[in-house]
Amino acid sequence: MANRIRKAANMILAILIALFVNGIILMVAFFGIRLTWNWGENNATKAESVYERFFPAACEARSLEATRDDRLAVIRIDDPQALVWTDIVKRMVTDATAKKARVVLGVIPNGLEKDWGFSTFLRTHSCEFEIAQHGFSHQHDGDFDQPEFDGLTESEMLDRIRKGRRVLEGLVNDRVTSFIPPQNSVSPILERVLSAMGYSVVSGYDTGEFDAVVSTYDFDRHAIVPVGSIFEKCDEKFAAHRSCVIMLHPQDYVTDDRVDEEKYRSYLELLQGFSERGVKVVTFGELQEILRR
């Protein structure tokens, strides 16, 4: 009887020791990643190697067959960020992928290290979308309605943009070459900074080659824009042999911090409509490649 008790006690002790050791290993790994993320501010190579090891991509990049003669659209989803609207962003990416569409996520980098669930999703699904930089914090001295870079010096702009870019590139282990200015505001100074930093796409609203030409949300009426109106605007672009860039926001499909299924249906109708009309949804990078051919 005493031997049985002793054996049982030894077994329990061994299990507890194993759990303790595994717990220590997990803690070391976790804090190692956290430290490396922070080092990524100054050393992107370290951040990249850690994400390669712990968060390998869970998908394979697609091969796209498209030419200038195709009807091409870009779905530009602005404002994905840490701790808010992340579930709907994941859903939007998943539903687009199911329709063989690859969207552009205009991600706000600030605070991503605080949201490991969303950061891991971005890392492991990075081939399903293109990541574009949407400023750094998307606010100006706490004012979210004022363009982030208004009134900043060239040096201050450079510092904020560089800091955000390091975070995103360390996360997806790829170059970030598309920039979506907060509030779609591009001053001559900001334009010069972005050009010097090698951003090949700057996507604002309704002026430049890669700008959005239509929004899925009417900010004056505070209402979702009918999908038919979006198709009409895109058809005008297609008739002129131009691509159609559409601006969306995850919060457009939310009511009381929850996904509003009725509103979200319009996003699904947009994807389905493009699929039925033979419109190919591409990223900015893919669009550039097509235009170069």
PLY file of the C-alpha trace (Angstrom):
ply
format ascii 1.0
element vertex 293
property float x
property float y
property float z
element edge 292
property int vertex1
property int vertex2
end_header
0.00 0.00 0.00
2.82 2.36 0.93
4.58 1.60 -2.38
1.43 2.42 -4.34
1.08 5.74 -2.55
4.75 6.48 -3.14
4.47 5.66 -6.85
1.35 7.78 -7.21
3.03 10.66 -5.41
6.11 10.38 -7.66
3.90 10.35 -10.76
2.03 13.45 -9.64
5.32 15.14 -8.83
6.71 14.28 -12.27
3.61 15.68 -13.95
3.82 18.89 -11.93
7.52 19.28 -12.78
6.78 18.74 -16.48
4.00 21.32 -16.40
6.26 23.77 -14.59
9.11 23.30 -17.08
6.78 23.64 -20.07
5.30 26.75 -18.49
8.76 28.27 -18.13
9.55 27.45 -21.77
6.33 29.09 -22.96
6.98 32.18 -20.84
10.51 32.51 -22.19
9.22 32.14 -25.74
6.46 34.68 -25.13
8.69 37.32 -23.60
11.32 36.60 -26.24
8.79 37.46 -28.90
7.68 40.57 -27.02
11.27 41.75 -26.68
12.02 41.01 -30.30
8.90 42.90 -31.38
10.19 45.93 -29.50
13.67 45.48 -30.96
11.99 45.53 -34.35
11.62 49.28 -33.85
15.36 49.52 -34.47
16.18 46.20 -36.09
13.57 44.82 -38.49
15.70 41.74 -39.28
15.32 40.39 -35.74
11.58 40.92 -35.80
11.30 39.16 -39.13
13.26 36.11 -37.98
11.11 35.68 -34.88
7.85 35.82 -36.83
9.29 33.40 -39.38
9.95 30.94 -36.56
6.86 31.31 -34.36
4.20 32.48 -36.83
4.81 30.94 -40.26
2.37 31.96 -42.98
-0.60 29.59 -43.07
-1.48 30.21 -46.72
0.11 30.29 -50.13
0.27 33.32 -52.37
-1.98 33.07 -55.41
-0.93 33.35 -59.02
-3.00 36.01 -60.74
-3.80 35.99 -64.42
-4.93 39.47 -65.43
-4.14 42.07 -68.07
-4.85 45.74 -68.72
-7.90 44.68 -70.69
-9.55 43.11 -67.64
-11.98 44.94 -65.39
-9.81 45.55 -62.32
-10.93 46.72 -58.89
-9.12 47.34 -55.60
-11.01 46.87 -52.33
-9.21 49.20 -49.91
-10.21 48.54 -46.30
-9.03 51.45 -44.13
-8.55 51.49 -40.34
-7.78 47.86 -39.31
-5.99 48.28 -35.99
-5.33 46.73 -32.61
-8.11 45.92 -30.14
-11.08 47.21 -32.14
-13.08 45.81 -35.11
-10.58 42.96 -35.49
-13.19 40.19 -35.75
-14.94 41.88 -38.66
-11.63 42.55 -40.42
-10.80 38.85 -40.20
-14.24 38.01 -41.56
-13.89 40.49 -44.44
-10.56 38.96 -45.45
-11.92 35.41 -45.19
-15.02 36.17 -47.25
-12.96 37.96 -49.91
-10.54 35.04 -50.13
-13.49 32.68 -50.66
-14.39 34.76 -53.74
-10.77 34.69 -54.99
-10.44 38.38 -54.16
-7.37 39.80 -52.45
-8.05 43.00 -50.53
-5.80 45.81 -49.32
-5.76 46.38 -45.56
-4.80 49.95 -44.62
-3.48 49.07 -41.16
-2.83 51.58 -38.37
0.43 50.28 -36.83
0.31 51.97 -33.42
-0.48 49.52 -30.61
-0.36 46.30 -32.64
2.05 44.80 -30.11
-0.81 44.93 -27.58
-3.06 42.71 -29.69
-1.39 39.38 -30.27
-4.53 37.71 -31.59
-4.92 40.19 -34.43
-1.18 40.42 -35.05
-0.97 36.64 -35.37
-3.86 36.66 -37.84
-2.12 39.29 -39.97
1.09 37.28 -39.92
-0.37 33.85 -40.68
-2.78 35.10 -43.36
-0.49 37.69 -44.93
-0.69 36.15 -48.42
-4.48 36.70 -48.51
-4.20 40.50 -48.60
-1.79 43.33 -49.19
-0.89 45.38 -46.14
-0.72 49.13 -46.65
0.39 51.64 -44.04
-2.36 53.94 -42.81
-0.28 56.57 -41.01
1.07 55.67 -37.59
-1.65 56.44 -35.04
-4.27 58.10 -37.31
-4.72 60.99 -34.88
-3.20 64.40 -34.32
-2.58 65.24 -30.67
-5.58 63.15 -29.65
-7.85 64.57 -32.37
-9.00 61.72 -34.63
-10.78 64.10 -37.01
-7.67 66.08 -37.91
-5.18 64.61 -40.42
-2.32 63.02 -38.51
0.49 64.79 -40.34
-0.97 68.30 -40.44
1.45 70.84 -38.99
4.32 68.38 -38.54
7.81 69.05 -39.79
9.37 66.85 -42.44
11.55 65.24 -39.76
8.54 64.50 -37.54
6.64 62.96 -40.45
9.62 60.82 -41.35
9.98 59.58 -37.77
6.33 58.54 -37.42
6.11 56.90 -40.82
9.38 55.02 -40.36
8.31 53.77 -36.92
5.00 52.46 -38.25
6.59 50.87 -41.28
9.04 48.91 -39.12
6.17 47.47 -37.12
4.26 46.34 -40.22
7.28 44.98 -42.08
8.44 43.10 -38.99
4.99 41.60 -38.72
4.36 40.41 -42.29
8.04 39.91 -43.19
7.64 41.84 -46.43
8.20 45.31 -47.78
5.39 47.81 -47.33
5.21 50.01 -50.42
1.62 51.33 -50.28
0.57 54.25 -48.09
-2.95 55.44 -47.30
-2.80 58.91 -45.72
-5.12 59.44 -42.72
-8.19 61.45 -43.76
-6.89 61.03 -47.34
-4.88 64.21 -46.76
-1.59 64.53 -48.68
0.36 67.77 -48.35
3.29 68.55 -50.67
5.69 67.90 -47.77
4.13 64.51 -46.98
4.17 63.61 -50.66
7.88 64.41 -50.81
8.62 62.34 -47.69
6.72 59.32 -49.00
8.49 59.52 -52.35
11.88 59.69 -50.66
10.99 56.63 -48.54
10.15 54.59 -51.62
6.39 54.24 -51.35
5.29 53.42 -54.89
1.56 53.84 -54.16
-0.07 56.70 -52.28
-3.83 56.18 -52.23
-5.97 59.13 -51.21
-9.40 60.02 -52.58
-10.50 60.96 -56.09
-7.46 62.72 -57.55
-4.45 60.44 -58.12
-3.99 57.29 -60.18
-4.41 54.95 -57.20
-6.96 57.01 -55.28
-10.33 55.65 -54.22
-13.11 56.87 -56.48
-16.07 55.69 -54.41
-16.81 54.87 -50.78
-19.15 52.19 -49.48
-20.31 54.63 -46.80
-21.99 58.02 -47.18
-20.50 60.11 -44.37
-22.99 62.95 -44.88
-26.05 60.71 -44.64
-24.46 58.22 -42.23
-25.64 55.33 -44.36
-24.28 52.45 -46.42
-24.04 53.31 -50.11
-26.19 51.00 -52.28
-24.05 48.40 -54.01
-25.64 49.30 -57.35
-24.24 52.84 -57.07
-20.76 51.43 -56.51
-21.07 49.24 -59.59
-22.19 52.24 -61.63
-19.17 54.28 -60.55
-16.82 51.41 -61.30
-18.45 50.83 -64.69
-17.59 54.43 -65.58
-13.93 53.70 -64.79
-13.95 50.41 -66.67
-15.45 52.14 -69.73
-12.48 54.53 -69.64
-10.08 51.58 -69.33
-9.21 52.52 -65.77
-9.22 50.50 -62.56
-11.74 51.16 -59.76
-10.51 51.66 -56.19
-13.22 51.37 -53.50
-12.77 52.70 -49.95
-14.29 50.70 -47.09
-14.03 50.74 -43.29
-14.76 47.80 -40.96
-16.73 50.10 -38.64
-19.18 50.79 -41.47
-20.64 47.33 -40.84
-20.91 47.58 -37.06
-23.76 48.60 -34.76
-23.16 48.90 -31.00
-19.70 47.33 -31.37
-21.13 44.20 -33.03
-21.26 43.08 -36.62
-24.51 44.28 -38.14
-25.53 41.42 -40.44
-27.84 43.60 -42.50
-25.10 46.14 -43.18
-22.52 43.43 -43.74
-24.71 41.87 -46.41
-23.84 44.79 -48.68
-20.15 43.81 -48.47
-21.01 40.26 -49.45
-23.13 41.60 -52.32
-20.16 43.68 -53.48
-17.92 40.60 -53.58
-20.59 38.48 -55.26
-21.40 41.21 -57.77
-17.79 41.61 -58.82
-17.47 37.85 -59.19
-20.59 37.62 -61.36
-19.50 40.61 -63.50
-16.07 39.16 -64.16
-14.31 41.93 -62.25
-10.92 40.89 -60.89
-10.19 42.22 -57.39
-6.47 42.94 -57.10
-4.08 44.64 -54.72
-2.11 47.79 -55.42
1.03 45.72 -55.92
-0.73 43.46 -58.39
-2.26 46.43 -60.17
1.16 48.02 -60.58
2.55 44.80 -62.00
-0.31 44.51 -64.48
0.14 48.13 -65.62
3.88 47.56 -66.15
3.34 44.69 -68.57
0 1
1 2
2 3
3 4
4 5
5 6
6 7
7 8
8 9
9 10
10 11
11 12
12 13
13 14
14 15
15 16
16 17
17 18
18 19
19 20
20 21
21 22
22 23
23 24
24 25
25 26
26 27
27 28
28 29
29 30
30 31
31 32
32 33
33 34
34 35
35 36
36 37
37 38
38 39
39 40
40 41
41 42
42 43
43 44
44 45
45 46
46 47
47 48
48 49
49 50
50 51
51 52
52 53
53 54
54 55
55 56
56 57
57 58
58 59
59 60
60 61
61 62
62 63
63 64
64 65
65 66
66 67
67 68
68 69
69 70
70 71
71 72
72 73
73 74
74 75
75 76
76 77
77 78
78 79
79 80
80 81
81 82
82 83
83 84
84 85
85 86
86 87
87 88
88 89
89 90
90 91
91 92
92 93
93 94
94 95
95 96
96 97
97 98
98 99
99 100
100 101
101 102
102 103
103 104
104 105
105 106
106 107
107 108
108 109
109 110
110 111
111 112
112 113
113 114
114 115
115 116
116 117
117 118
118 119
119 120
120 121
121 122
122 123
123 124
124 125
125 126
126 127
127 128
128 129
129 130
130 131
131 132
132 133
133 134
134 135
135 136
136 137
137 138
138 139
139 140
140 141
141 142
142 143
143 144
144 145
145 146
146 147
147 148
148 149
149 150
150 151
151 152
152 153
153 154
154 155
155 156
156 157
157 158
158 159
159 160
160 161
161 162
162 163
163 164
164 165
165 166
166 167
167 168
168 169
169 170
170 171
171 172
172 173
173 174
174 175
175 176
176 177
177 178
178 179
179 180
180 181
181 182
182 183
183 184
184 185
185 186
186 187
187 188
188 189
189 190
190 191
191 192
192 193
193 194
194 195
195 196
196 197
197 198
198 199
199 200
200 201
201 202
202 203
203 204
204 205
205 206
206 207
207 208
208 209
209 210
210 211
211 212
212 213
213 214
214 215
215 216
216 217
217 218
218 219
219 220
220 221
221 222
222 223
223 224
224 225
225 226
226 227
227 228
228 229
229 230
230 231
231 232
232 233
233 234
234 235
235 236
236 237
237 238
238 239
239 240
240 241
241 242
242 243
243 244
244 245
245 246
246 247
247 248
248 249
249 250
250 251
251 252
252 253
253 254
254 255
255 256
256 257
257 258
258 259
259 260
260 261
261 262
262 263
263 264
264 265
265 266
266 267
267 268
268 269
269 270
270 271
271 272
272 273
273 274
274 275
275 276
276 277
277 278
278 279
279 280
280 281
281 282
282 283
283 284
284 285
285 286
286 287
287 288
288 289
289 290
290 291
291 292
